[in-house]
Amino acid sequence: GAGVSQSPSNKVTEKGKDVELRCDPISGHTALYWYRQSLGQGLEFLIYFQGNSAPDKSGLPSDRFSAERTGGSVSTLTIQRTQQEDSAVYLCASSAYGGGSETQYFGPGTRLLVL
Amino acid sequence: AQSVSQHNHHVILSEAASLELGCNYSYGGTVNLFWYVQYPGQHLQLLLKYFSGDPLVKGIKGFEAEFIKSKFSFNLRKPSVQWSDTAEYFCAVNARASGTYKYIFGTGTRLKVLA
């Protein structure tokens, strides 16, 4: 595909349930980022992958959040035992190598609503 | 810790007015600076970036930004806005910390241009 894709586009879940969000980066991009966008909060960094490893997990808000990347491509962000404060738009971005001056290419996001 | 401040959260302008959106960052080392834009219903996309050379950077759609190192600022400007510039604008800093690059976004500025 030409761009970063994410699925599902929208997810409504009940408090306490687990959710999985998927990101397909641009083919060949080694760096992948997850962000959370809440109203009035800007983009909150969650985790960064370089290949399949995650050198920076510092943004994960709690141990209910985890992410993995397999084959240096697709990534899954999992939120266990969802809480209402997890409601937000989850954005994925990729870049070619993860270098400092690189542009990040963003997906459309997954809008998560926890009831 | 690195941080990015965007002081204007909401800006309303009439068409043909001049625009300046403020962005200040806190980081003492070498930085790469970005402005991203999110048009209604679209993905976040790069507007312009600075990583070296001329501190006055020109981007798409007539936007420009000036890196003033002494002021830790990277303000976005456009001499004459159009209705189609209505969007949310995010300033971002990417700098090396603890051996990896860290991308920090500001909280965003919502611009509404009145026709």
Chai-1 contact restraints between the chains, C-beta under 6 A:
chainA,res_idxA,chainB,res_idxB,connection_type,confidence,min_distance_angstrom,max_distance_angstrom,comment,restraint_id
A,G42,B,F105,contact,1.0,0.0,6.0,A-B,restraint_1
A,G42,B,G106,contact,1.0,0.0,6.0,A-B,restraint_2
A,G42,B,T107,contact,1.0,0.0,6.0,A-B,restraint_3
A,G42,B,G108,contact,1.0,0.0,6.0,A-B,restraint_4
A,L43,B,F105,contact,1.0,0.0,6.0,A-B,restraint_5
A,P55,B,T100,contact,1.0,0.0,6.0,A-B,restraint_6
A,D56,B,T100,contact,1.0,0.0,6.0,A-B,restraint_7
A,G100,B,N32,contact,1.0,0.0,6.0,A-B,restraint_8
A,G100,B,N94,contact,1.0,0.0,6.0,A-B,restraint_9
A,G100,B,Y101,contact,1.0,0.0,6.0,A-B,restraint_10
A,S101,B,N32,contact,1.0,0.0,6.0,A-B,restraint_11
A,S101,B,F51,contact,1.0,0.0,6.0,A-B,restraint_12
A,T103,B,L46,contact,1.0,0.0,6.0,A-B,restraint_13
A,F106,B,H43,contact,1.0,0.0,6.0,A-B,restraint_14
A,F106,B,L44,contact,1.0,0.0,6.0,A-B,restraint_15
A,P108,B,H43,contact,1.0,0.0,6.0,A-B,restraint_16
